[in-house]
Amino acid sequence: HSTILCVDCRFSSRFSCLLSPVSYLSSSIEYIDYQLRIYFSSIAVRREKNGFSMNYRLTMVIVVVQSALASAFTRTTSLVGAKCFRPLTTSITASSSTRTLLAIQIPTRKGRTTRLCSSSSVDQQQHQQLVQDMLYRIRQLNQNEESTKSIDFMKFQLDGINLGKVSPQMANTLVEKGGGVFEILNSHEGSSTKEGSKVLTLSDSIEPTPAARTKAIQSVTTSLRDQGMIDGWRDELYPISNGFYDNPLFLMERAAVSLLGVMEYGVHINGLCGDKMWMARRSATKSKFPGMLDHMVAGGQPAGLSLEENVIKECMEEAGVPEDLTRAGMQAAGAISYETYSERSDRVSRVVLFCYDLQLPESFAPKAIDGEVEEFFLWDMEQLKESIRRDYHDPIKPNCYAVIIDYLLRTGNISPQVDGYLDVLRELRSGDCQ
């Protein structure tokens, strides 16, 4: 069975209590009667804020469920009796902010507890601010700068298919420094770009096979690396195609894909321990975002590996998570997407990140294996929410914000009733998902 209790305890005499029906998928049960007993008691809570004394009166709602079944179904009665509904415990928790929470701990059959908290007008204001901070983080990641409106981006095409997006300046650079590999042409009738507009493509002298194209583009990116135009070289090849499920038209060095503005894919893993999340601090020697906070595990999606294989590989390499723990605890949890243009590097990044939740036992602690992480530590949900504030003192790597925000929404940490919730949901996938 499953029982869901929602308790709304406000600083007034008003209350609401909702008990969802418990459904039993058994033909032997004809009916179940529920008796609901609600007890009230008032608790005076004295708080100190800014030197002023304040008194709040909370209404405590304790819900006890009793099931009365037909006497013929005694076996079922024993199933939903005392073993399932153990005594409820209540606790008053004072937060560090201006709110006071009433929490009711409800034991379940597996020993887990569900915590129901009261809400107040202060809670609503805090949730509203959190949603606005979420939108700020997402929009910072997408960086739809005013300056990009004046840029007439050029498509990168192969075989009449739009694969990427480059600025005219970047297109000219690739043609000038590319040793005849790239060229700029007028789009032709029947292509996916408006006829007569300029497109960047590969020279006709290059054989139209994945291997030949990979070799030609690799020669250009290697030369640009040697000239100091590409840093953070990985020796890791990304498959380049029109969509994630299409066969690649060529492979390209991970550090160079934003030169052509082609689609990039990766995996981000929410490492979970109960109701807490493992976080990491990036090594100070990383080429990008050194010393910033990060997910426990994240990585690009290279050619030749499935998503699941990549998650297992990255978990072992970055956090020392054994394969059996990863397989037992991982759960696919959707994807987010974004698009970023950097004026400084004149590059477009178009990214899809596949999100995974990984439940880990309390007995396990991640450890740095490949030297990319300085330390790991656990955060609870309140600390995760706090980190999203735009003035937070220790910022997280930008694309991790989107994955964390997605997790907070999926797990009900933000109510869909809060204004802006649907904006967050939509903007988490601002980029192409293809």
C-alpha positions in Angstrom: 0.0 0.0 0.0 1.0 3.6 -0.2 -0.2 6.4 2.0 0.4 10.1 1.4 -0.3 12.8 4.0 -0.1 16.5 3.2 -0.4 18.8 6.2 -0.6 22.5 6.0 -0.1 24.1 9.4 -0.2 27.9 9.3 0.2 30.5 12.0 -3.6 30.7 12.4 -6.5 28.5 13.2 -6.9 27.5 9.6 -5.6 24.2 8.5 -6.1 21.6 5.8 -5.4 18.0 5.8 -5.5 15.6 2.9 -5.4 11.8 3.1 -5.0 10.1 -0.2 -6.8 6.8 -0.8 -4.9 3.7 -0.3 -5.5 1.3 -3.1 -5.1 -2.5 -2.8 -4.9 -4.4 -6.0 -6.6 -7.5 -4.8 -9.8 -9.0 -5.9 -10.5 -10.4 -2.4 -11.0 -7.0 -0.9 -14.5 -5.5 -1.4 -14.1 -2.3 0.7 -12.0 -0.4 3.1 -13.3 2.1 5.6 -11.0 4.8 6.9 -11.4 6.6 10.1 -9.5 9.8 10.4 -8.8 11.2 13.8 -7.3 14.7 14.0 -5.9 16.1 17.2 -5.0 19.7 17.8 -2.7 21.2 20.3 -1.3 24.7 20.5 2.3 25.3 21.0 3.7 28.7 21.9 7.0 29.3 20.2 9.1 32.2 21.3 11.7 33.6 18.8 14.2 36.4 19.0 14.9 38.4 15.8 16.8 41.6 15.6 16.4 42.2 19.3 12.6 41.9 19.3 10.7 39.2 21.0 8.0 37.4 18.9 5.5 34.8 19.9 4.0 32.4 17.4 1.2 30.0 18.0 1.3 26.9 15.9 -1.5 24.5 15.3 -0.2 21.0 15.4 -2.1 18.5 13.3 -1.5 14.8 14.0 -3.2 12.4 11.7 -3.9 8.8 12.8 -5.2 6.4 10.2 -7.2 3.4 11.2 -8.5 0.9 8.7 -11.7 -1.1 9.4 -12.0 -4.0 7.1 -14.8 -6.5 6.7 -14.4 -9.2 9.4 -14.0 -11.9 6.7 -10.7 -10.4 5.6 -8.7 -10.7 8.8 -5.5 -11.5 7.0 -5.7 -8.2 5.2 -6.5 -6.4 8.5 -3.3 -7.7 10.0 -1.4 -6.4 7.0 -2.6 -2.8 7.4 -2.6 -2.8 11.2 0.0 -1.9 13.7 3.0 -3.2 11.7 2.3 -0.6 9.0 1.1 2.4 11.1 3.6 2.7 13.9 3.2 5.7 16.3 3.9 9.1 14.7 6.5 11.3 16.2 6.5 15.1 16.0 9.2 17.7 16.3 9.5 21.4 16.2 12.5 22.7 14.2 13.6 26.3 14.2 15.4 27.3 11.1 18.1 30.0 10.8 15.8 32.2 8.8 12.6 34.0 9.8 10.5 30.8 9.7 9.6 28.2 12.2 8.8 24.7 10.9 6.5 22.1 12.3 7.7 18.7 11.1 5.8 15.4 11.4 7.9 12.3 10.9 5.9 9.4 9.5 7.5 6.0 9.6 6.9 3.7 6.6 7.2 -0.1 6.3 10.8 0.1 5.0 12.0 2.2 7.9 12.2 5.4 5.8 10.5 8.5 7.1 8.5 11.1 5.4 8.9 14.6 6.7 5.9 17.0 6.3 6.6 20.6 7.0 4.3 23.6 7.6 4.3 26.6 5.3 4.0 30.2 6.0 4.0 33.5 4.0 7.7 33.7 4.7 8.2 30.3 3.1 6.3 31.5 0.1 8.5 34.5 -0.2 11.6 32.4 0.1 10.4 29.9 -2.6 9.6 32.8 -4.8 13.1 34.2 -4.4 14.6 30.8 -5.0 12.7 30.4 -8.3 14.0 33.8 -9.4 17.5 32.8 -8.5 17.1 29.5 -10.4 16.0 31.5 -13.5 19.0 33.8 -13.1 21.4 30.8 -13.0 19.8 29.2 -16.1 19.9 32.4 -18.0 23.5 33.0 -17.1 24.3 29.6 -18.4 22.5 30.2 -21.7 24.0 33.7 -22.0 21.7 35.1 -24.7 23.6 38.3 -24.7 22.4 41.4 -26.4 25.5 41.4 -28.5 24.5 38.2 -30.2 21.5 39.8 -31.7 23.7 41.7 -34.1 25.7 38.6 -35.2 24.5 36.9 -38.3 25.5 33.4 -37.4 26.5 31.1 -40.2 25.5 27.5 -40.4 28.0 24.7 -40.6 26.7 22.2 -43.1 27.6 18.8 -44.5 25.6 17.0 -47.1 23.0 19.8 -46.9 22.4 19.1 -43.2 22.9 21.9 -40.6 25.3 20.5 -38.0 26.7 23.6 -36.4 26.6 27.3 -35.8 29.6 29.8 -36.2 30.1 33.5 -36.3 31.3 35.0 -39.7 34.6 35.8 -38.0 35.1 32.2 -36.8 34.2 30.9 -40.3 36.8 33.1 -41.9 39.4 32.1 -39.4 38.8 28.4 -40.1 39.0 29.0 -43.9 42.2 31.1 -43.5 44.0 28.8 -41.1 42.4 25.5 -42.2 44.8 24.6 -45.1 42.0 24.2 -47.6 39.8 21.9 -45.4 37.0 24.5 -44.9 35.3 26.8 -47.4 32.4 29.2 -47.4 29.7 28.7 -50.0 26.2 30.0 -50.9 23.6 27.6 -49.7 21.8 25.7 -52.5 18.2 24.9 -53.2 17.0 22.0 -51.2 19.3 22.5 -48.3 18.0 23.2 -44.8 19.3 26.8 -44.9 17.7 29.7 -46.7 18.8 29.8 -50.3 21.5 32.3 -51.0 22.8 32.6 -47.5 26.4 31.8 -46.6 27.3 28.5 -45.1 30.6 26.9 -43.8 31.3 23.5 -45.1 34.2 21.1 -46.0 36.0 21.3 -49.2 34.9 19.0 -52.0 38.5 17.7 -52.2 37.8 15.8 -49.0 36.4 12.3 -49.5 32.8 12.3 -48.0 33.5 9.5 -45.5 33.6 9.7 -41.7 37.2 8.6 -41.6 38.4 11.1 -44.2 36.5 13.9 -42.7 37.7 13.1 -39.2 41.3 13.1 -40.4 41.0 16.4 -42.3 39.3 18.2 -39.3 41.8 16.7 -36.9 44.6 18.3 -38.9 43.0 21.7 -38.6 42.3 21.5 -34.8 45.8 20.2 -34.1 47.3 23.1 -35.9 45.0 25.6 -34.0 46.0 23.9 -30.7 49.7 24.4 -31.6 48.9 28.1 -32.4 47.4 28.5 -28.9 43.8 28.8 -30.1 42.6 25.7 -28.4 43.4 24.8 -24.7 42.4 21.9 -22.5 43.1 19.3 -25.2 41.7 16.0 -24.1 42.6 13.4 -26.7 38.9 12.4 -26.5 36.8 12.2 -29.7 33.1 13.3 -29.8 30.8 11.9 -32.4 29.4 14.7 -34.6 25.9 14.2 -36.2 22.6 15.9 -36.7 21.2 14.3 -33.6 22.1 12.0 -30.7 20.6 8.9 -32.3 22.1 9.5 -35.8 25.3 7.9 -37.1 28.2 10.3 -36.8 29.4 12.0 -40.0 32.9 12.5 -38.4 34.6 12.5 -35.0 36.2 15.6 -33.4 38.4 16.5 -30.5 36.3 17.4 -27.5 38.1 20.6 -26.7 37.5 21.9 -30.3 33.8 21.1 -30.9 32.7 24.6 -30.0 34.7 26.0 -32.9 32.0 24.6 -35.2 29.1 25.0 -32.8 28.1 21.4 -33.2 26.0 19.4 -30.7 27.8 18.1 -27.6 26.5 15.5 -25.2 27.5 14.6 -21.7 26.4 12.9 -18.5 26.0 14.4 -15.0 25.5 12.2 -12.0 23.8 13.3 -8.8 25.6 11.3 -6.2 23.0 10.8 -3.4 23.3 9.5 0.1 19.8 9.4 1.6 18.5 12.9 1.4 21.9 14.5 0.8 24.0 15.0 -2.3 27.7 14.5 -2.7 29.5 17.6 -4.1 33.1 18.0 -5.3 35.6 20.8 -5.6 37.5 20.9 -8.9 41.2 20.8 -8.9 43.0 24.2 -9.0 44.9 22.9 -12.1 41.8 22.3 -14.3 41.9 24.3 -17.5 38.2 25.3 -17.1 36.6 26.6 -13.9 39.5 25.7 -11.6 38.7 25.4 -7.9 34.9 25.7 -8.4 32.3 23.5 -6.9 31.1 20.7 -9.1 29.0 17.5 -9.3 30.5 14.3 -7.8 30.8 12.9 -11.3 30.3 14.4 -14.7 31.8 13.8 -18.1 31.5 14.3 -21.9 29.9 11.5 -24.0 32.7 10.1 -26.2 32.5 8.1 -29.3 32.1 4.3 -28.9 30.5 4.2 -25.4 26.8 4.0 -24.4 25.5 6.4 -21.9 25.4 3.6 -19.2 28.9 2.5 -20.0 30.1 6.1 -19.8 28.4 6.7 -16.4 30.1 3.6 -15.0 33.5 4.7 -16.4 33.3 8.2 -15.1 32.1 7.1 -11.7 35.1 4.9 -11.3 37.6 7.3 -12.8 36.5 10.5 -10.9 35.1 9.2 -7.6 36.3 5.6 -7.2 32.7 4.2 -7.3 32.9 0.4 -8.0 31.0 -0.8 -11.0 28.6 -2.9 -8.9 27.6 0.1 -6.8 27.0 2.2 -9.9 24.9 -0.5 -11.6 22.9 -1.1 -8.5 22.2 2.6 -7.6 22.0 4.5 -10.9 18.7 5.7 -12.4 18.3 7.7 -15.6 16.6 11.0 -14.8 16.0 13.0 -18.0 18.2 15.6 -19.6 18.8 19.4 -19.7 20.1 21.5 -22.6 21.6 24.9 -23.1 23.3 27.1 -25.7 26.1 29.6 -24.8 28.0 32.1 -27.0 31.3 33.4 -25.7 32.3 36.8 -27.1 35.8 36.3 -25.7 36.5 33.0 -27.6 33.9 33.7 -30.3 32.5 30.1 -29.9 29.1 28.6 -29.6 28.5 25.7 -27.2 25.3 23.7 -27.8 25.0 21.0 -25.1 22.7 18.3 -23.9 23.4 16.8 -20.5 21.9 13.4 -19.6 21.1 13.4 -15.9 21.5 10.4 -13.6 20.7 9.9 -10.0 23.1 7.5 -8.2 22.0 6.3 -4.7 25.1 5.3 -2.7 25.2 3.6 0.7 26.2 5.5 3.8 29.2 3.3 4.2 30.7 4.6 0.9 32.6 7.9 0.5 33.9 9.0 -2.9 37.6 9.5 -3.3 39.6 11.4 -5.9 41.2 9.0 -8.4 42.3 11.0 -11.5 43.5 14.2 -9.8 40.6 16.3 -11.2 39.0 16.8 -7.7 40.4 18.3 -4.6 37.7 17.1 -2.1 34.2 15.6 -1.8 31.6 16.6 0.8 27.9 16.1 1.5 25.2 18.8 1.2 21.6 18.6 2.4 18.8 20.1 0.3 18.8 23.4 2.2 22.5 23.8 1.4 21.8 23.0 -2.3 19.1 25.6 -2.4 21.3 28.2 -0.6 24.0 27.6 -3.2 21.7 28.7 -6.0 21.4 32.3 -4.6 23.0 34.7 -7.0 25.2 36.2 -4.3 26.4 32.8 -3.0 30.0 33.1 -1.9 31.3 29.9 -3.4 29.9 29.4 -6.9 29.3 26.1 -8.6 30.5 25.3 -12.2 27.7 26.9 -14.3 26.2 23.9 -16.1 25.9 22.0 -12.7 23.4 24.6 -11.6 20.9 23.4 -14.3 21.3 19.8 -13.3 20.8 20.6 -9.6 17.8 22.8 -10.3 16.3 20.0 -12.3 16.8 17.6 -9.4 15.2 20.0 -6.9 12.1 20.3 -9.2 11.9 16.5 -9.8 12.1 15.8 -6.1 9.4 18.2 -5.0 11.6 20.7 -3.3 9.8 23.5 -5.1 6.1 23.7 -5.4 4.6 24.1 -8.9 2.3 26.6 -7.3 5.1 29.1 -7.0 5.1 31.7 -9.7 7.8 31.1 -12.2 8.0 27.3 -11.7 7.0 26.6 -15.3 9.5 29.1 -16.6 12.2 27.2 -14.8 10.9 23.9 -16.2 10.9 25.3 -19.8 14.2 27.1 -19.6 16.1 24.1 -18.3 15.8 22.9 -21.9 16.6 26.2 -23.7 19.0 24.6 -26.1 18.4 22.1 -28.9 17.4 18.6 -27.7 18.1 16.5 -30.7 
